């Protein structure tokens, strides 16, 4: 089904618009130059009804992204959170994926355009596992990309900016074309950065390691998993990681709002340990899924149920 040809509603500049009527002009500035910011948020079915996971944190990151890009988002954090709740509710979603995006309109063209207006849209739809259920259970194969992750002063890496994802798409297509499930990107110094849309962790013995987020996005799922590990008494260290450290690690996994917690079993045709998801990865994955369903005994404040937003 086409993303444009669906039933339902999209929130656009303060109004609920029928899905098929939520359109912009072909000369929309962001379409040409990539200057915009977006978020990926998930809503999950829980015993208390639909809950949006870490809504406040995602919305705050969206606002921070627009600030980094010099965009003035025309709504308050509370209004943006309310818009996300509305699209989940009006589209009758028990669970789903939410996409808020701030973009420049068609008020002007060219790099020097000085009459541009910021717009905000929020859509939500049903979306299952980013990777297949089999991948979530049995793990994925990844390839180190020939493409390098952004230099921190070439683009603003703390912003979840539209244009930044050209780099991700090139890396992912390269990996898929070579028969792998996902890409791993290195930074300009040759250290591990992240996947095309995920943060990475490795496990050695009883310790988990994850790279600094200098050129990688500071993932909200990354922070969540680090907190779960702390809750469970598992040591986590943040350090520079080389690709060959992944080759000889005991376990590895990706995290992300879309990817959730996905085991990595092979990199560059080299099996990680015995080529199956490890015990620590499976435990963290299980606790993460319990958390997003409201079945974990901590951090219930990270689930915002629809009835809680006024």
Order of alpha helices (4+ residues) and beta strands (2+ residues): beta-beta-alpha-beta-beta-beta-alpha-alpha-beta-beta-alpha-beta-alpha-beta-beta-beta-beta-alpha-beta-alpha-beta-beta-beta-alpha-beta
